[in-house]
Amino acid sequence: MNAETLLLRLSGVRQNGPGKWMAKCPSHDDRSPSLSIRQTDDGKILIHCWSGCDTESVLTALGLNWRDIFPDRWREAEAR
């Protein structure tokens, strides 16, 4: 998964820099964007809710898991 695919699942998305976005957090009743999204050069997607939702809750609300946002880490672990 890449950040653009993740962004399609969110509302209130706005870009605030190269490879950086804000969106409404799906884990709580968000009236203004509080979810920060960033794609790193190595393909990881970093998400942070500034209202305090933990990442696990955000992933669950999106129907995703850790493998979706940290693909290389899981491929390396499975290869071992």
Beta strands, then each sheet from edge to edge (+ up, - down):
strand 1: 11-17
strand 2: 20-24
strand 3: 35-39
strand 4: 45-49
sheet 1: 1+ 2- 3+ 4-
end
